[in-house]
């Protein structure tokens, strides 16, 4: 079976589940077992297992991704529209947000709708071990995307976690952006209008001139051992998947 869609593959955004272990520390954890089963069902069905429903958190992130990219330096290229597939392991795919080829960097933009989550991510990113433990879904997404880019001809040495929360002074701009022709709509044109009609106090924001910056770029060098470990896990999961 030819695999050329997100469904039926282990995707970078969910690949952390394959890194979970059972109580013995040697077998697959419950999230890994469930994820392998779900991908197997998708292969059998030839379609996604569940209908994708965009939550307010997902919509907020999608809407702000392009805004954040436009505020970055010209060295970054937005590549999130192009899903990458591992050339040898066909059931492995991902869609990195950004690449900076000059500095061998893959970047992913996170725009938390929760202000507490925004603070938690920044705090965890101060220490790579803490980040890996507290946000495995983000950490292993970086590792997966770096491998996929390398396998598709791009040399990657670092990952960047780009964490964004707008200042209060940006909220009116965001509200107007939500109903502008510039925004890219996914399914229905009115999906983002909820942000236009929302009251300011209903939306997440930072106070201008406060402790936190709106755009935070944290770079870490990628651990080769973790790249090898993830690849091994995916190969083993694939053996179960294709039985």
N, C-alpha and C positions, 0 to 999 in steps of 0.2 A: 504493500500500500504506500502510495506517495504521500508524504506529509508536507503540506505547504501552507498550513493554517496554524493559528495560535492554539486552537483546540487539538487535542490529541498529542500534545507535546508538553514536556516539563518546561515551564516558563520562568524566566529570571525572577519575576515578581512573586512567585509562589515557591521557588525552588528551595527556600530555607526549610520547608517541611521535610525534605529528604534528609536533612542533617539531624533530625530528631532521633533519639534513641529510646529503647524500652528500659524498663527498670534494671535489667541486667547490664545495661551499658554496651551491649554487643549487637542487639537486633534493632530493627526499625521501630521507631516510636509510633504511637497512634496516628499523629498527623501524616507521617510518611506513608503508612499503610493505606490510609484513606485517600491520599493524593494519588498514589499509584493506581488504586482501584478506579478513581474518577477518570483519570487519563485513559485507562484501559477501556472504560465504558464509552468514552468519546471516540476512540478509534473504532470501536464496534458500531457505534451509531452513525459515524460520519458527520457529526455535528456537535456543537457545545452541549454539555450535559444540562446546564442551567441557563435560563435567559438572563442576560446581563442587564442589571438594573443599576442605573447611576444614582448613588446616594448623594446627599448634599455635600458630603466630604469629598467624594470623587469629583463632582462637578466643580467644586471650588478649586481643586487642584488642577483640573484640566483647563479651567478658564484662566488661571494665573500663570500657567507654565510659559505661554508665549510672552506674556508681559515681563516675566523674570528674564527670559532669554534676551529680550530686547534691551535690557538694562546691563547685560554683560558685555565684555570686551569683544572686539571683532574676531578674536582668535577662536571663539567657540562656534561650532556648527551644530544646528538642531537636526537630529537624525531620527527622532522618535516615530516618524511615519513609516520607517522602513524596518520591518521585523527581520532579524537575523536568525539564521539557522546554522547549527554546527554542521560542517561539511561531512564529518564522519558519523556523528551521532545524530541521526535525523530526527529523533524525538526530543531534541533540546533546542529551545528558541528563546529569544528575548528582544526587547526594543529599548535600547539605551536612549536617554534623553539627549545627551550632548557628547561631543568629542572635541578635544583640543589636540590636534595632531602634533603641533609644534612642541608641546610639552608632554606628550604621551599620556594624556588624561582622558578618562571617561567620567562623565558627570551625570548625576541624577538629581532632578529638582523635586523637592518635597515642600508642599504648601499646606501645612496642617490647618484644619478648620478649628481645632482645639488649641487654645492659647497655652494650656498646660502641656499638651503634647509638644508644641513648639519649644517650650522651655526644657522639657525632658530630653528632647533630641539633642539640643545644644549642650546640655550638661553631660550627656553620655558621650558625645563626640570629643570631649576633652581627653578621653582615654580610649584607645582602640579596643582594649579588652572589654571595657564596660560597654562600649557601643555594640560589640559583637554579641555580648550576653543579653543586653536589654533590648536591642533592636536587630535580632537575627534576620528578620525579613528584609531590612535595608542592607545590612552588611553582605549577606550572601547574594543579594541582587547585584551589588557592585562587582563581586567576584565573578559571578556568572556572566555579566555583560562584558567584563574585561576579557574573559576567555573567548567569548563569541566574536568580539571585535578582532582579537589576535588571529583567530581561525579564519577570519574573513579579510586578512591582509593588513590590519592596523596594529602597530606596535603600541602596547599599553603598559605603563609602569605604575601609574597612580590612579586612584579614584578620588572624586570630589563629591562630598555630600553638600548640596546647595539647599539651604533651609530658608524659607521665605515666610514672612508675616508682614502685611502692609502697615505702614504708619497711618494714623488717623487722618492725616492730610491727604492720603491716597484714596480714601474710601469713596469720595464723590467721583473720582476718575474711574474707579472700578465699577461703580454703579452705572456709569455712562457706557463703559466698555462692554458691560453685560448685554446691552441692547444695540451695540454698534454693528456695522457690516464687517468690521475687522475680525470679529471673533469667529472661530470655527465651531459650527454646531455639529453634534454627533447624530442624533436621531430626530429630534423635534426642535424647531427654531426657538421655541419659548422655554427651553430647559433652563437657560441662565437668567431669564427675566425675574426669577425669584430674588436674585441679588439686587436687581434694580429697585424692586418694590420693598425690599427689606428696610427696616429702620436701621440707622447707623449702629445703635446699641445692640442690634441682633447679629452684627457681623464681627468677625475677629479682627483686632487691630492692636498696634502698639502705640504708645504715646510718643510723639515726636520729641527727640532730645532726651529720651530715657536711657535706661541701662542697655537695652537690646537694640541691635541694628535690624533693619528690615531684611536685608540680604546677607546671609552668612555662608561663606565658602570655606569648607574644612577639607584639607587634602591629606590623604594618607598613602604611603607606599603599599602596594599590593603584596601580600605574603605569598610567595610561590608555593609553599607547603599547602596553603588553603586552596589554591587552584587545583593542585593535584588531588587533594582530599575530596573536593566537590566533584571533580571528574570521575573519580572512583565510585562515589556514591551514585552518580547518575547512571554509570554503566551497569552497576549492580541493580539499580531500580529498573533499568531497561530490560534486564534479563527476566525480571518478574513481569514486567509490562507485556512483553512479547511472547510469553508462554501460551 
